[in-house]
Amino acid sequence: MASDIEAIFYICAAIFWGMENYPAQTIIILALFWWFFIKSESTAVKPRKPRDSNYDYDRLIDFLRYHGGELGSREEGIRKLSELGVAKPEGFLSNPYVIKTLGLKEELSKEPEVVGDDWWEKGYSGDEGVVSDASPKTVVEMESSPIPSTIEVGSEDACGETGCTTAVTAFDFRCFTCRKRFCQSHAGSSVYCSNCES
């Protein structure tokens, strides 16, 4: 508190000294200080409180109650809103907030709704509405992968190791340097075959 009073005293002394020795410059400095620091605080835009997300619904509900009274059903609300000139009243009266606020009863849909992803368990055949007689527990056994056979030496589909005739595919080991494919028994320990490693 004492330091605040002391600061105010020195500021006032500086203003009086400036007014006595440099009046024009002091007035300009005080005017700028007032403009940028004191006036700007009073005219600053204060953040607004965000509106309720249902504000527009509440306004239309109040308008409806004022002009049309209480509603008994959704159809009556659609009729009254249409008379009052509201465009697309069906959408407004299908909102859950509006239904709850007005106390309307939700209409039950006449068609049962299909929920879930269990169509595949019931033997779905691909055609809508057609159910096949396949059991949901049908197990399809796949053939085991073929055992590599032996083929001619020097063929592109044969192991690159000299004298080996085991068949290779695009998924077998391929040497990074010589680009030959090798069977599992002759595959290199790194990206190179045994010939290129040494």
C-alpha positions as CSV (number, residue, x, y, z in Angstrom):
1,M,0.0,0.0,0.0
2,A,2.8,2.4,0.9
3,S,4.6,1.7,-2.4
4,D,1.4,2.4,-4.4
5,I,1.0,5.8,-2.7
6,E,4.7,6.5,-3.3
7,A,4.3,5.6,-7.0
8,I,1.2,7.9,-7.3
9,F,3.2,10.7,-5.7
10,Y,6.1,10.4,-8.2
11,I,3.7,10.2,-11.2
12,C,1.9,13.4,-10.0
13,A,5.3,15.1,-9.4
14,A,6.4,14.1,-12.9
15,I,3.2,15.5,-14.5
16,F,3.5,18.8,-12.6
17,W,7.2,19.1,-13.6
18,G,6.3,18.3,-17.2
19,M,3.4,20.9,-17.2
20,E,5.7,23.5,-15.8
21,N,8.7,22.9,-18.2
22,Y,7.2,21.2,-21.3
23,P,3.4,21.9,-21.3
24,A,2.6,21.0,-24.9
25,Q,4.5,17.7,-24.9
26,T,3.1,16.7,-21.5
27,I,-0.5,17.3,-22.6
28,I,0.1,15.2,-25.8
29,I,1.6,12.4,-23.8
30,L,-1.3,12.5,-21.2
31,A,-3.8,12.5,-24.1
32,L,-2.2,9.5,-25.7
33,F,-2.0,7.7,-22.4
34,W,-5.7,8.4,-21.8
35,W,-6.7,7.3,-25.3
36,F,-4.7,4.0,-25.4
37,F,-5.0,2.8,-21.8
38,I,-8.0,4.4,-20.0
39,K,-10.5,4.8,-22.9
40,S,-9.8,1.5,-24.5
41,E,-10.6,-0.4,-21.3
42,S,-14.1,1.2,-21.1
43,T,-14.9,0.5,-24.8
44,A,-13.3,-3.0,-25.0
45,V,-15.6,-5.7,-26.4
46,K,-16.5,-8.0,-23.6
47,P,-17.0,-11.7,-24.4
48,R,-20.7,-12.7,-24.7
49,K,-22.2,-15.6,-22.9
50,P,-23.0,-18.3,-25.5
51,R,-26.6,-18.7,-26.3
52,D,-28.5,-21.8,-25.4
53,S,-28.4,-24.4,-28.2
54,N,-32.2,-24.6,-28.1
55,Y,-32.8,-20.8,-28.1
56,D,-34.5,-20.8,-31.5
57,Y,-36.7,-23.8,-30.7
58,D,-37.8,-22.0,-27.5
59,R,-38.7,-18.9,-29.4
60,L,-40.9,-20.8,-31.9
61,I,-42.4,-22.9,-29.1
62,D,-43.3,-19.7,-27.2
63,F,-44.7,-18.2,-30.5
64,L,-46.8,-21.3,-31.0
65,R,-48.1,-21.3,-27.4
66,Y,-49.0,-17.6,-27.7
67,H,-50.9,-17.9,-31.0
68,G,-52.1,-21.4,-30.9
69,G,-52.5,-22.5,-27.3
70,E,-51.5,-25.9,-26.1
71,L,-51.2,-28.8,-28.6
72,G,-52.7,-32.2,-28.2
73,S,-51.0,-34.1,-30.9
74,R,-48.3,-33.7,-33.5
75,E,-50.8,-33.5,-36.4
76,E,-52.6,-30.6,-34.6
77,G,-49.2,-28.8,-34.2
78,I,-48.4,-29.3,-37.9
79,R,-51.8,-27.8,-38.8
80,K,-51.5,-24.8,-36.5
81,L,-47.9,-24.1,-37.6
82,S,-49.0,-24.3,-41.3
83,E,-51.8,-21.8,-40.5
84,L,-49.2,-19.4,-38.9
85,G,-47.0,-19.6,-42.0
86,V,-44.1,-21.8,-40.7
87,A,-42.3,-23.6,-43.5
88,K,-41.9,-27.3,-43.0
89,P,-43.5,-27.8,-39.6
90,E,-43.0,-31.6,-39.8
91,G,-39.2,-31.2,-39.3
92,F,-39.7,-28.8,-36.4
93,L,-42.2,-31.1,-34.6
94,S,-40.0,-34.2,-35.1
95,N,-37.2,-32.8,-33.0
96,P,-36.8,-34.7,-29.7
97,Y,-36.4,-31.4,-27.7
98,V,-39.6,-29.9,-29.2
99,I,-41.5,-33.2,-28.5
100,K,-40.3,-33.3,-24.9
101,T,-41.0,-29.5,-24.3
102,L,-44.5,-29.6,-25.8
103,G,-45.3,-32.9,-24.1
104,L,-46.3,-34.6,-27.4
105,K,-46.4,-38.3,-27.7
106,E,-44.0,-39.8,-30.1
107,E,-45.6,-41.8,-32.8
108,L,-44.5,-45.4,-33.0
109,S,-43.3,-46.5,-36.5
110,K,-45.6,-49.0,-38.1
111,E,-42.8,-51.1,-39.6
112,P,-40.5,-53.0,-37.3
113,E,-37.0,-51.7,-37.6
114,V,-34.3,-54.2,-38.4
115,V,-31.5,-53.7,-35.9
116,G,-28.1,-55.4,-35.9
117,D,-25.8,-57.0,-38.3
118,D,-26.9,-60.6,-38.0
119,W,-28.1,-61.1,-41.5
120,W,-25.0,-63.1,-42.3
121,E,-25.8,-65.5,-39.5
122,K,-29.1,-66.4,-41.0
123,G,-27.8,-67.8,-44.3
124,Y,-27.9,-64.6,-46.4
125,S,-27.8,-65.5,-50.1
126,G,-27.1,-62.1,-51.6
127,D,-30.6,-61.4,-52.8
128,E,-32.7,-59.2,-50.6
129,G,-35.4,-61.1,-48.8
130,V,-34.1,-64.5,-50.0
131,V,-32.7,-66.8,-47.3
132,S,-30.6,-69.8,-48.4
133,D,-30.7,-73.0,-46.5
134,A,-27.1,-72.8,-45.5
135,S,-26.4,-73.4,-41.9
136,P,-24.7,-70.6,-40.0
137,K,-22.2,-73.1,-38.6
138,T,-21.1,-74.4,-42.1
139,V,-17.3,-74.7,-42.2
140,V,-15.5,-74.6,-45.5
141,E,-12.3,-76.5,-45.5
142,M,-9.6,-75.2,-47.8
143,E,-7.0,-77.3,-49.5
144,S,-3.6,-77.3,-48.0
145,S,-0.9,-75.4,-50.0
146,P,0.8,-77.6,-52.6
147,I,4.1,-79.1,-51.7
148,P,6.9,-77.7,-53.9
149,S,7.6,-80.0,-56.7
150,T,10.9,-80.4,-58.6
151,I,11.2,-78.9,-62.1
152,E,14.0,-78.6,-64.7
153,V,17.3,-77.1,-63.6
154,G,17.8,-73.6,-65.1
155,S,14.1,-72.8,-65.3
156,E,12.9,-69.4,-63.9
157,D,10.6,-71.1,-61.5
158,A,13.4,-73.3,-60.0
159,C,15.6,-72.5,-57.1
160,G,18.7,-70.4,-58.0
161,E,21.0,-72.8,-56.1
162,T,23.1,-74.9,-58.5
163,G,21.7,-78.4,-58.7
164,C,18.5,-77.7,-56.8
165,T,15.2,-78.3,-58.7
166,T,12.7,-77.1,-56.1
167,A,9.9,-74.9,-57.5
168,V,9.8,-71.3,-56.3
169,T,7.1,-68.6,-56.4
170,A,7.1,-64.8,-56.3
171,F,6.8,-65.1,-52.5
172,D,10.0,-67.0,-51.9
173,F,13.4,-65.5,-51.0
174,R,15.1,-63.3,-53.6
175,C,18.7,-62.2,-53.5
176,F,19.2,-58.4,-53.5
177,T,22.3,-58.6,-55.7
178,C,21.8,-61.4,-58.3
179,R,18.0,-61.2,-58.2
180,K,17.6,-65.0,-58.2
181,R,14.9,-66.8,-56.2
182,F,15.7,-69.5,-53.7
183,C,13.8,-72.2,-51.9
184,Q,13.6,-72.2,-48.1
185,S,16.5,-74.5,-47.6
186,H,18.8,-72.3,-49.7
187,A,17.6,-68.9,-48.7
188,G,20.2,-66.5,-47.4
189,S,20.4,-65.3,-43.8
190,S,20.2,-61.7,-44.9
191,V,19.1,-60.0,-48.1
192,Y,21.8,-61.8,-50.0
193,C,22.1,-65.4,-51.1
194,S,25.0,-67.6,-49.9
195,N,27.0,-67.0,-53.1
196,C,26.6,-63.1,-53.0
197,E,27.3,-62.9,-49.2
198,S,30.9,-64.1,-49.7
